[in-house]
Amino acid sequence: MKVKKHIIIGFSILLVLITSILTSYGANNMNPERSLNRFSKIIEHGSLKELNLTIYFMSPFILTYIPVSVDSLMNMGDEGHENTHKIVVDGNMLEEHIDMLKKIVDTDMIQVEDEDYESYVNARIHYVFETKRGQKLLDVTMWGGHEENMFVNGFEISKNSVFYDVIIPFLPNEFAEELELYIAYGVWGGNPSFRDSWDNAQPNSIEVEKAVHDEYVHFDESENVAYFPFEENGKYGYMDRTGLVVIEARFDNAKRFFENKAVIELNGKLGYINEHGDVIIKPQYDIAHRFSEGIALVGNKRKPRDTGFFPNGYGYINAKGEIIVPLEYDRAYSFTEGLGLTLKRENPYASEGEGSWIFFDRHGFEALSLPYDRVGYFSEGLAPFAIDWLRDWGYLDRSGNVIIPRAYAYAEAFIGGIAAVHIDGKWGLINVDGELVVDALYEVVAYSVDGLIAARLDGKYGFISKDGQVVIDFQYEGANLFSDGLAAIKIDGLWGVIDSEGKTIIEPRFQHVIANYYDGLFAIMDDVWGEWNLLYYIDINGEIIKPYRGE
């Protein structure tokens, strides 16, 4: 009997080992798409009543310097922790959105397999599709790794907007809008005034592109060469408005010229060239913004703590490449009105509100230090600030004196004597005296020195004047800012161009976004995984301008 018992025990151990090996083999040969097999079958058969969707999220959805685990997020949601929420969606409600769920099944997922960094999770949104019996089918966590990757059934994949789109219908309106801003512009709605910090995107704009967005308020076209970056065989160069190649394609990436200097990338590092294509500041930075008032914001990634998160060290250089403010600040913004804004924390891994906001002059001397939760850059002599950045914004002057009291949920920079403010969930406009000149009626507003203000009302876009008069009716699916009297608009899924009277200049026929008009051309952009990529250019007649070499 003992021998038989030992044989049974030995066989059981062998069976466990074989099962373990097979399980391990199956896991090692799994990929993100295969992990969705069971979920896909249920979606294909339309049997959604058997499912539940549970969503955990923090608001605002902002990444902090202290990563949050999935378990912590779920525990806070279950316990009703402040700013952490839990939503359970029944299968009956899911059936109304089956077309959106099918997009998950059809989407391509790019698995991240980079050995050069340590993968980690910083959970701000986590959701799970499971059967009513508790069998988990789809598990999605945002964010982690680097560049805001996400995790799908345990696999780290590149950012994919489909996984955001799926949950937006089930979020409360204010949270859904915040997430939509991020998907569209890569910017959180929490601080609309800080557009320079996010590659010059304007979070409260309509379809403002990131790659070639003008900062109208601080840029003089007369100081700049009219050169346009283009891509050829994986390399970037520059052409003029006719398409004539003026700088050969030899860079790994290239940005638009400002103050006759442009950011370029070589071998993973960023530097600057002049209008002749000569490297004037060698590629050495992880972060490099355009020159503004003769000064450029630059930064490098600092060594990670045990969290695996890389905080950045920001500073400023002059046109000679000399460092005028050391690269040791935790956040910084391009120079405006002679001042550069930085944030210095005692602990770079601390939450956003812990630290001092410091303005530096062009010589690198400290000009003003403020202890507030948030501060924006100066424009027209005023800067937005907040003690509680979620609901408590006002404006101060260059001496730190409060000029417009704190009364707004959010507040943006002044441009052309007006600024957008958020009141009771809508956007309006105030003047420099703090008077409301356009009532807070709009879901979105975007403005520039070019005149008309783009706005969205009841889901449609139109244009209003500075006193709130409707100039071009709310009729468009999308719109962009006016520049030189022209603006791109979207009708029936296609993009075209109108003038300031609403007259059609280029018939809507482009499937991709038409970006702001500058220097005689429009850039045609494509949104790939939440990043705006330049496709090509068109002129005012809608003709494609291709790079060519002269004789």
C-alpha positions in Angstrom: 0.0 0.0 0.0 2.8 2.4 0.8 4.4 1.8 -2.6 1.1 2.5 -4.3 0.6 5.6 -2.2 4.1 6.9 -3.1 3.4 6.2 -6.8 0.1 8.2 -6.6 1.9 11.1 -4.9 4.7 11.0 -7.4 2.3 11.0 -10.3 0.4 13.9 -8.8 3.7 15.9 -8.5 4.6 15.1 -12.1 1.2 16.2 -13.2 1.5 19.5 -11.4 5.0 20.1 -13.0 3.7 19.3 -16.5 0.7 21.6 -16.0 3.0 24.3 -14.7 5.3 23.9 -17.8 2.4 24.0 -20.2 0.9 27.0 -18.5 4.2 28.8 -18.6 4.6 27.9 -22.3 1.2 29.1 -23.1 1.8 32.4 -21.3 5.1 32.9 -23.0 3.5 32.4 -26.4 0.5 34.6 -25.6 0.2 38.1 -27.1 -2.3 40.9 -26.5 -4.6 39.9 -29.4 -4.8 36.3 -28.3 -5.5 37.3 -24.7 -8.8 38.8 -26.0 -10.1 35.6 -27.6 -12.8 34.9 -25.0 -13.9 38.6 -24.9 -14.0 38.6 -28.7 -16.3 35.6 -28.9 -18.8 37.1 -26.6 -18.8 40.4 -28.5 -19.2 38.5 -31.8 -22.2 36.6 -30.5 -23.8 39.7 -29.0 -24.4 38.1 -25.6 -23.5 41.2 -23.6 -26.2 40.7 -21.0 -23.9 38.2 -19.4 -21.2 40.8 -18.8 -20.5 43.5 -16.3 -18.1 46.4 -16.7 -16.5 47.9 -13.6 -14.5 51.2 -14.0 -12.2 52.6 -11.4 -10.7 56.1 -11.9 -9.2 59.0 -10.2 -10.1 62.6 -11.1 -8.2 64.5 -12.2 -6.6 61.7 -14.3 -3.2 63.4 -14.0 -0.1 61.3 -13.6 1.6 62.1 -10.3 5.2 61.3 -9.3 4.1 58.6 -6.8 2.8 55.6 -8.9 -0.5 54.1 -7.8 -0.9 50.3 -8.0 -4.1 48.8 -9.5 -4.9 47.2 -6.1 -4.6 50.7 -4.4 -6.8 52.3 -7.0 -9.5 49.6 -6.6 -9.4 49.7 -2.8 -9.8 53.5 -2.9 -12.7 53.1 -5.3 -14.4 50.5 -3.2 -14.0 52.6 -0.1 -15.3 55.8 -1.7 -12.0 57.6 -1.3 -12.1 61.3 -2.2 -11.3 61.9 -5.9 -11.5 58.2 -6.6 -14.6 56.7 -8.2 -16.1 53.4 -9.1 -18.8 52.8 -11.7 -20.5 49.4 -12.4 -22.1 49.1 -15.8 -24.7 46.3 -16.4 -24.7 44.2 -19.5 -28.0 45.7 -20.6 -26.4 49.1 -20.9 -23.4 47.6 -22.7 -25.6 46.3 -25.5 -26.3 49.9 -26.6 -22.6 50.4 -27.3 -21.8 47.1 -29.0 -20.3 48.8 -32.1 -17.8 50.6 -29.9 -16.9 47.3 -28.2 -16.3 45.7 -31.5 -13.5 48.2 -32.1 -11.5 46.6 -29.3 -11.8 43.3 -31.1 -10.6 44.8 -34.4 -7.9 47.2 -33.1 -4.2 46.6 -33.6 -2.2 46.6 -30.4 1.5 47.3 -30.4 3.2 45.4 -27.6 6.0 47.3 -25.9 9.1 45.2 -25.6 11.8 47.7 -24.6 14.6 46.3 -22.4 16.1 49.7 -21.8 13.6 50.8 -19.1 11.8 49.2 -16.2 8.1 48.7 -16.8 5.8 50.0 -14.0 2.1 50.8 -13.4 0.8 54.2 -12.4 -2.9 53.5 -12.4 -5.3 56.4 -13.0 -8.0 54.4 -14.8 -8.6 50.7 -14.5 -11.5 48.8 -15.9 -12.6 45.2 -16.1 -15.1 43.3 -18.3 -16.2 40.1 -16.6 -19.0 37.6 -16.7 -21.7 37.7 -14.0 -20.0 34.7 -12.5 -16.8 36.7 -12.0 -14.7 35.4 -14.9 -12.4 38.1 -16.0 -12.3 38.7 -19.8 -10.7 42.0 -20.4 -8.5 44.0 -17.9 -7.2 47.5 -18.9 -5.0 49.8 -16.9 -3.8 53.3 -17.7 -1.0 54.2 -17.4 2.5 52.7 -17.1 5.9 52.3 -18.6 6.9 55.4 -20.5 5.0 57.7 -22.9 1.7 56.8 -21.2 1.6 53.2 -22.3 -1.3 51.0 -21.1 -1.7 47.5 -20.0 -4.2 45.1 -21.6 -4.6 41.7 -19.9 -1.2 42.2 -18.4 0.5 43.1 -21.6 2.1 46.5 -21.9 1.0 48.2 -25.2 1.5 51.6 -26.8 -1.2 54.2 -26.2 -4.4 53.3 -28.1 -7.3 55.7 -28.1 -9.8 52.8 -28.6 -9.4 51.7 -25.0 -10.3 55.2 -23.9 -13.2 55.6 -26.3 -14.9 52.5 -24.9 -15.5 53.9 -21.4 -16.3 57.5 -22.2 -20.0 56.9 -22.6 -20.2 55.6 -19.0 -18.3 58.4 -17.3 -20.0 61.4 -15.8 -19.9 64.4 -18.2 -17.2 66.4 -16.5 -14.9 63.4 -16.4 -15.7 62.3 -19.9 -14.8 65.8 -21.2 -11.5 65.7 -19.3 -10.6 62.4 -20.9 -11.7 63.6 -24.4 -9.3 66.6 -24.1 -6.5 64.2 -23.3 -7.3 61.9 -26.2 -7.5 64.8 -28.7 -4.6 66.9 -27.6 -2.5 64.9 -25.2 -3.3 67.5 -22.5 -5.4 67.3 -19.4 -8.2 69.8 -18.9 -6.9 70.5 -15.4 -4.7 73.4 -16.4 -5.6 74.9 -19.7 -3.3 77.9 -19.4 -0.1 75.7 -19.6 -0.2 74.9 -23.3 3.5 75.6 -23.8 4.5 72.8 -21.4 2.7 70.2 -23.6 4.5 70.9 -26.9 2.5 74.0 -27.6 -0.9 72.3 -27.6 -3.9 74.3 -26.4 -6.1 72.0 -24.3 -9.2 74.2 -24.7 -8.8 74.5 -28.4 -10.8 72.8 -31.0 -8.7 70.7 -33.4 -5.4 72.5 -32.7 -2.5 70.3 -33.8 0.5 69.7 -31.6 3.3 69.4 -34.2 3.0 72.8 -35.9 0.8 74.9 -33.6 1.6 78.6 -33.6 1.8 80.5 -30.3 0.3 83.6 -31.8 0.6 85.8 -28.7 4.4 85.5 -28.5 5.6 85.1 -32.0 6.5 87.6 -34.8 6.4 86.0 -38.2 8.8 88.7 -39.6 11.6 87.2 -37.5 11.4 83.8 -39.0 12.3 81.9 -42.2 9.4 80.3 -44.0 10.7 76.7 -44.0 8.6 73.6 -43.5 9.8 70.3 -42.1 9.2 67.2 -44.4 9.9 63.5 -44.1 11.7 61.5 -46.7 12.8 57.8 -46.3 12.6 58.1 -42.6 14.7 61.3 -42.4 13.6 64.9 -42.0 14.6 68.0 -43.8 13.1 71.4 -44.8 11.5 72.9 -47.9 10.2 76.4 -48.7 6.6 77.2 -49.5 6.9 76.1 -53.1 8.3 72.7 -52.1 12.0 73.5 -53.0 14.3 71.5 -50.7 16.4 74.0 -48.8 17.9 71.7 -46.1 18.4 68.0 -47.1 16.6 65.3 -45.1 19.3 64.0 -42.7 17.7 64.4 -39.3 15.8 61.8 -37.3 13.1 64.4 -36.5 12.6 68.1 -37.2 10.3 70.9 -35.9 9.3 74.2 -37.2 11.6 77.2 -37.2 11.1 79.9 -34.6 13.5 82.9 -34.4 15.4 81.3 -37.3 16.3 78.3 -35.2 14.7 74.8 -35.3 14.7 71.8 -33.0 16.2 68.7 -34.6 16.8 65.2 -33.4 19.9 63.0 -34.0 20.6 59.7 -32.3 17.9 60.2 -29.7 19.0 63.6 -28.6 17.7 67.1 -29.4 19.6 70.2 -30.5 19.2 73.2 -32.8 20.0 74.2 -36.3 20.0 77.6 -38.1 18.3 78.5 -41.3 21.2 77.1 -43.3 20.9 73.7 -41.7 24.1 74.1 -39.6 24.0 72.6 -36.1 24.5 75.6 -33.8 23.7 73.8 -30.5 24.7 70.1 -30.6 22.0 67.5 -29.9 22.4 66.8 -26.1 18.9 67.2 -24.6 16.0 64.8 -24.0 13.6 67.8 -24.1 14.0 70.9 -26.3 11.4 73.6 -26.9 11.4 76.4 -29.5 13.3 79.6 -28.9 11.2 82.4 -27.5 12.5 85.9 -26.9 16.1 84.5 -27.5 15.8 81.9 -24.8 14.9 78.1 -25.1 13.5 75.7 -22.5 15.5 72.5 -22.4 15.6 69.4 -20.1 17.1 66.0 -19.4 15.7 63.0 -17.8 17.0 62.4 -14.3 17.8 59.0 -12.8 14.8 57.1 -11.6 14.1 56.3 -8.0 12.9 52.8 -7.1 9.6 53.7 -8.7 11.1 53.5 -12.2 9.7 56.9 -13.0 11.9 59.4 -14.7 11.3 63.0 -13.5 12.8 65.7 -15.8 15.2 68.4 -14.9 14.4 71.6 -16.8 16.3 74.8 -17.4 17.0 77.5 -20.0 19.7 78.2 -22.6 20.5 81.3 -24.7 21.1 81.5 -28.4 24.7 80.6 -27.9 23.8 77.4 -26.1 24.9 78.7 -22.8 22.9 77.6 -19.8 21.4 80.6 -18.0 19.2 78.6 -15.6 20.5 75.2 -14.5 18.6 72.1 -15.5 17.3 71.3 -12.1 13.7 72.4 -12.1 10.7 70.1 -12.0 8.6 72.0 -14.5 9.2 75.0 -16.7 7.6 77.0 -19.5 8.9 79.0 -22.4 9.8 82.7 -21.9 7.0 85.2 -22.3 7.2 88.9 -21.6 10.8 88.6 -20.5 10.2 85.9 -17.9 10.5 82.1 -17.7 8.3 80.2 -15.3 9.6 77.2 -13.3 8.4 74.9 -10.5 10.9 73.8 -7.9 9.9 71.0 -5.5 11.8 69.9 -2.4 11.1 66.4 -3.6 10.8 65.9 -7.4 8.6 62.9 -6.8 6.2 64.9 -4.7 2.6 65.8 -5.8 2.2 68.8 -8.1 1.2 71.3 -5.5 4.2 71.0 -3.3 6.8 73.5 -4.2 7.5 77.1 -5.3 6.8 78.7 -8.7 9.8 80.9 -9.7 10.1 83.4 -12.5 13.5 84.0 -14.0 14.6 87.0 -16.1 16.7 86.7 -19.3 19.9 86.8 -17.3 19.0 83.9 -15.2 18.2 85.9 -12.1 15.1 85.2 -9.9 12.5 87.8 -10.5 9.5 86.5 -8.6 8.7 83.5 -6.4 5.1 82.4 -5.6 3.9 79.7 -3.2 0.6 78.9 -5.0 -0.7 75.5 -6.1 -0.6 76.5 -9.8 0.7 79.5 -11.7 0.6 80.2 -15.5 2.9 82.3 -17.7 2.5 86.0 -18.1 0.6 87.4 -21.1 -0.4 91.0 -21.5 0.9 91.7 -18.0 -1.2 89.1 -16.2 -0.8 85.4 -15.2 -3.4 82.9 -14.1 -2.9 81.4 -10.6 -4.7 79.1 -8.2 -4.6 78.1 -4.6 -6.8 75.1 -5.3 -6.2 74.4 -9.0 -9.4 72.4 -9.4 -11.7 75.3 -8.7 -9.9 78.5 -7.5 -8.4 80.5 -10.4 -7.7 84.2 -10.7 -5.0 86.5 -12.2 -2.0 88.4 -10.7 0.5 91.0 -12.0 4.3 90.9 -12.3 4.6 92.0 -8.7 2.5 89.1 -7.5 -0.5 91.3 -6.7 -3.9 89.8 -7.3 -5.6 91.8 -10.0 -8.6 89.6 -10.8 -9.9 87.7 -7.7 -10.1 83.9 -7.7 -13.5 83.1 -9.0 -13.1 80.5 -11.8 -12.8 76.7 -12.1 -10.0 77.2 -14.6 -8.5 80.3 -16.2 -6.4 80.6 -19.4 -3.9 83.2 -20.6 -4.9 86.5 -22.0 -4.7 86.9 -25.8 -5.8 90.1 -27.5 -7.3 91.5 -24.3 -9.5 88.5 -23.5 -9.1 85.2 -21.6 -11.2 82.1 -21.4 -12.5 81.2 -18.0 -14.5 78.1 -16.8 -17.7 78.8 -14.9 -20.2 76.1 -13.8 -19.0 73.6 -16.4 -19.0 76.1 -19.4 -16.5 78.5 -21.0 -16.8 82.2 -21.3 -14.5 85.2 -21.9 -13.4 88.0 -19.6 -11.4 91.2 -20.3 -8.4 92.5 -18.4 -10.6 94.2 -15.8 -12.2 90.8 -15.0 -15.5 91.7 -16.6 -17.4 88.8 -18.3 -17.7 90.0 -21.9 -18.9 86.6 -23.3 -21.3 84.6 -21.1 -20.1 81.1 -20.1 -22.3 79.2 -22.6 -19.8 77.1 -24.5 -18.4 73.6 -24.2 -15.1 74.8 -25.8 -13.6 78.1 -26.8 -10.3 78.8 -28.6 -8.9 82.2 -29.6 -5.9 84.0 -31.1 -4.8 87.5 -32.0 -6.3 86.8 -35.5 -9.7 87.9 -34.4 -12.6 85.4 -34.5 -13.1 83.0 -31.6 -13.8 79.3 -32.3 -16.4 77.8 -30.0 -18.6 74.7 -29.6 -22.2 74.8 -28.6 -24.5 71.8 -28.4 -21.8 69.7 -30.1 -21.4 72.0 -33.1 -18.6 74.4 -33.9 -18.9 78.0 -35.0 -17.2 81.3 -34.6 -18.0 84.3 -32.4 -16.7 87.8 -32.0 -15.0 89.2 -28.8 -18.3 90.6 -27.6 -20.1 87.2 -28.1 -21.9 87.9 -31.4 -22.2 84.8 -33.6 -20.3 85.6 -36.8 -20.3 82.1 -38.4 -23.1 79.8 -37.4 -22.6 76.6 -35.3 -22.7 74.0 -38.0 -19.3 72.2 -38.1 -18.2 68.9 -36.7 -14.7 70.4 -36.1 -12.9 73.6 -36.5 -9.5 75.2 -36.1 -8.2 78.7 -35.2 -8.2 81.5 -37.7 -4.8 82.5 -39.0 -4.3 85.2 -41.7 -8.1 85.2 -42.2 -8.4 81.5 -42.9 -9.6 78.5 -40.7 -10.1 74.8 -41.3 -13.5 73.3 -40.7 -14.9 69.8 -40.7 -18.2 68.8 -42.5 -19.5 65.2 -42.9 -16.1 63.8 -41.8 -14.1 65.9 -44.3 -11.9 68.9 -43.8 -11.9 72.1 -45.8 -11.1 75.8 -45.3 -13.3 78.9 -44.9 -12.5 82.7 -44.7 -13.6 85.0 -41.9 -17.0 85.5 -43.6 -17.7 81.8 -43.7 -17.1 81.6 -47.5 -15.6 78.3 -48.6 -12.0 78.6 -49.8 -11.1 74.9 -50.1 -14.0 72.5 -50.4 -14.1 69.9 -47.6 -12.4 66.8 -49.2 -9.6 65.9 -46.9 -10.0 63.0 -44.5 -7.2 64.2 -42.2 -7.0 67.3 -40.0 -6.1 70.5 -41.7 -3.9 72.4 -39.2 -3.4 76.1 -38.8 -2.4 78.2 -41.8 1.0 79.8 -41.6 3.5 81.2 -44.1 1.3 80.3 -47.1 0.7 76.6 -46.4 -1.6 74.3 -44.4 -0.2 71.2 -42.8 -2.3 68.0 -43.1 -2.0 66.0 -39.9 -2.9 62.5 -38.9 -3.6 61.3 -35.3 -1.8 58.0 -34.7 -2.1 56.6 -31.2 -2.9 60.1 -29.9 0.2 61.7 -31.5 -0.1 64.2 -34.4 2.0 63.3 -37.4 2.7 65.5 -40.4 1.5 64.0 -43.6 1.9 66.7 -46.2 1.2 70.3 -47.0 -1.4 72.1 -49.2 -1.5 75.6 -50.5 -4.5 78.0 -50.5 -5.9 76.3 -53.6 -5.9 72.9 -51.9 -3.0 71.7 -54.1 -0.5 69.3 -52.5 3.0 70.8 -52.2 5.7 68.1 -52.5 9.4 68.6 -51.8 11.5 68.8 -54.9 15.2 69.6 -55.8 16.0 72.6 -58.0 18.2 72.3 -61.1 
